[in-house]
Amino acid sequence: MGRYTFRLPDIGEGIAEAEIVAWHVKVGDTVEEDGRIADMMTDKATVEMESPVSGKVLEVAGETGDVIAIGSSLVVIEVEGDGNERDGPAKTPAAATPPAKAEELPKADVPATAPEPMQAPEPITRSEPVRTEPAKPAAASTKAQIPHAPPGHARVMASPAVRKRGADLGIDLGEIRPAEDGRIRHADLDAFLAYNSAGGFQPAGIKGQDEQVRVIGLRRRIAENMTASKRKIPHFAYVEEYDVTALEEMRAQLNEGRGERPKLTMLPFLISAICKLIPKFPMLNAHYDDEAGVVTRYGSVHLGMAAQTPAGLMVPVIRDAQNRNLWQLATEIARLAQTARDGSAKSAELSGSTITITSLGPMGGVATTPVINRPEVAIIGPNRIVERPMFVRDASGSERVEKRKLMNISMSCDHRVVDGWDAASFAQELKKLIEAPALILAGEY
């Protein structure tokens, strides 16, 4: 039998290390050729490692969350034959040499495993609690034998368990009438709760278990990126209210005749409006290299779409969004969202965005302050649509109260690149398009 050392291969240009995000084998397992070994995460994607040989796993590189360098040992597999001799003879760990048995050692060298001398007895050997007060005379009254009750439980006879349960429920035991012999029992507590269920004595919830969850893989990458964004970028937020009544009516009409095409949501309209405005506000569709001190303004809109997945937050990218119509945007949004959820998104589909939209859909809240997707300089967040009465002018110029659909749109911008005036001007121009949606479909604006 021989040892085969499988080293982490070069899994991408410019990649120097990768993080172990999942093991599919452990020491002692038998792995087949081309069988799954581990999932490794780089800056660009998660890659599945497969075994080049069949055999028994002898060693693994580390635990999930550990980062190992390209070219270092990932697993060592026992194989038939000589293994891969280029790795050199296997090093025997120092602990591999079994220690000599105790009976083989000279008596003087035998470790002290004999029973230790008996310790001096403790001052108190009984299991009863220590008295902190002098003992009472035998002729003391019966009340003196009742355990001391905390405030609110004076002159109440009950076991410690009943007292604790009452305290946990916030019940004054003095309010309970015992069924017999003056002592309150659990049955008395149950009866009290049954007749006073509306009195707020039921516990608010069930106590959960404390747990520690290691931050690894995509979740750690998100944490690092968000930390770097908030630490290095001076964010400022701008929120404006939009009347989307007309847009929602247009969206419903288009969806009625969509046929086999995907259903239109709010996002394709918002993306189309943003793409129309970017030529007038190029500072929003940019990257800022703060180390080089260079702002790159992009002519194409590669729009990042923040999507929640079982693995965490991902940002798939709609390439050249400015070249797509509403239906094409809806199709691409659905496709990218699905690949992000099922983990099949390619690394090229998860990088290179120039501006990002983040949306929580119906849970969007009144307003948000999204974190910029560094090195971008702006992120836009539509919020929840609500219905409220508003004053609306009719054709004669008079006002009337009407129920309207309103939505806030939040923006966060990098104040080093985008001025407050620029953000406000963009938001007001966006408001014109959203509230007159026919302009979104027009060729030029």
Rosetta blueprint (number, residue, H / E / L):
1 M L
2 G E
3 R E
4 Y E
5 T E
6 F E
7 R E
8 L L
9 P L
10 D L
11 I L
12 G L
13 E L
14 G L
15 I L
16 A L
17 E E
18 A E
19 E E
20 I E
21 V E
22 A E
23 W E
24 H L
25 V L
26 K L
27 V L
28 G L
29 D L
30 T E
31 V E
32 E L
33 E L
34 D L
35 G L
36 R E
37 I E
38 A E
39 D E
40 M E
41 M E
42 T L
43 D L
44 K L
45 A L
46 T E
47 V E
48 E E
49 M E
50 E E
51 S L
52 P L
53 V L
54 S L
55 G E
56 K E
57 V E
58 L E
59 E E
60 V E
61 A L
62 G L
63 E L
64 T L
65 G L
66 D L
67 V E
68 I E
69 A E
70 I L
71 G L
72 S L
73 S E
74 L E
75 V E
76 V E
77 I E
78 E E
79 V E
80 E L
81 G L
82 D L
83 G E
84 N L
85 E H
86 R H
87 D H
88 G L
89 P L
90 A L
91 K L
92 T L
93 P L
94 A H
95 A H
96 A H
97 T L
98 P L
99 P L
100 A L
101 K L
102 A H
103 E H
104 E H
105 L L
106 P L
107 K H
108 A H
109 D H
110 V L
111 P L
112 A L
113 T L
114 A L
115 P L
116 E L
117 P L
118 M L
119 Q L
120 A L
121 P L
122 E L
123 P L
124 I L
125 T L
126 R L
127 S L
128 E L
129 P L
130 V L
131 R L
132 T L
133 E L
134 P L
135 A L
136 K L
137 P L
138 A L
139 A L
140 A L
141 S L
142 T H
143 K H
144 A H
145 Q H
146 I L
147 P L
148 H L
149 A L
150 P L
151 P L
152 G L
153 H L
154 A L
155 R L
156 V L
157 M E
158 A E
159 S L
160 P H
161 A H
162 V H
163 R H
164 K H
165 R H
166 G H
167 A H
168 D H
169 L H
170 G L
171 I L
172 D L
173 L H
174 G H
175 E H
176 I L
177 R L
178 P L
179 A L
180 E L
181 D L
182 G L
183 R E
184 I E
185 R L
186 H H
187 A H
188 D H
189 L H
190 D H
191 A H
192 F H
193 L H
194 A H
195 Y H
196 N L
197 S H
198 A H
199 G H
200 G L
201 F L
202 Q L
203 P L
204 A L
205 G L
206 I L
207 K L
208 G L
209 Q L
210 D L
211 E L
212 Q L
213 V L
214 R L
215 V L
216 I L
217 G H
218 L H
219 R H
220 R H
221 R H
222 I H
223 A H
224 E H
225 N H
226 M H
227 T H
228 A H
229 S H
230 K H
231 R H
232 K H
233 I L
234 P L
235 H E
236 F E
237 A E
238 Y E
239 V E
240 E E
241 E E
242 Y E
243 D E
244 V L
245 T H
246 A H
247 L H
248 E H
249 E H
250 M H
251 R H
252 A H
253 Q H
254 L H
255 N H
256 E H
257 G L
258 R L
259 G L
260 E L
261 R L
262 P L
263 K L
264 L L
265 T L
266 M H
267 L H
268 P H
269 F H
270 L H
271 I H
272 S H
273 A H
274 I H
275 C H
276 K H
277 L H
278 I H
279 P H
280 K H
281 F L
282 P H
283 M H
284 L H
285 N L
286 A E
287 H E
288 Y E
289 D E
290 D L
291 E L
292 A L
293 G L
294 V E
295 V E
296 T E
297 R E
298 Y L
299 G L
300 S L
301 V L
302 H L
303 L E
304 G E
305 M E
306 A E
307 A E
308 Q E
309 T E
310 P L
311 A L
312 G E
313 L E
314 M E
315 V L
316 P L
317 V E
318 I E
319 R L
320 D L
321 A H
322 Q H
323 N H
324 R L
325 N L
326 L H
327 W H
328 Q H
329 L H
330 A H
331 T H
332 E H
333 I H
334 A H
335 R H
336 L H
337 A H
338 Q H
339 T H
340 A H
341 R H
342 D H
343 G L
344 S L
345 A L
346 K L
347 S H
348 A H
349 E H
350 L H
351 S L
352 G L
353 S L
354 T L
355 I E
356 T E
357 I E
358 T E
359 S L
360 L L
361 G H
362 P H
363 M H
364 G L
365 G L
366 V L
367 A L
368 T L
369 T L
370 P L
371 V L
372 I L
373 N L
374 R L
375 P L
376 E E
377 V L
378 A E
379 I E
380 I E
381 G E
382 P E
383 N E
384 R E
385 I E
386 V E
387 E E
388 R E
389 P E
390 M E
391 F E
392 V E
393 R E
394 D L
395 A L
396 S L
397 G L
398 S L
399 E E
400 R E
401 V E
402 E E
403 K E
404 R E
405 K E
406 L E
407 M E
408 N E
409 I E
410 S E
411 M E
412 S E
413 C E
414 D E
415 H L
416 R L
417 V L
418 V L
419 D L
420 G H
421 W H
422 D H
423 A H
424 A H
425 S H
426 F H
427 A H
428 Q H
429 E H
430 L H
431 K H
432 K H
433 L H
434 I H
435 E H
436 A L
437 P L
438 A H
439 L H
440 I H
441 L H
442 A L
443 G L
444 E L
445 Y L
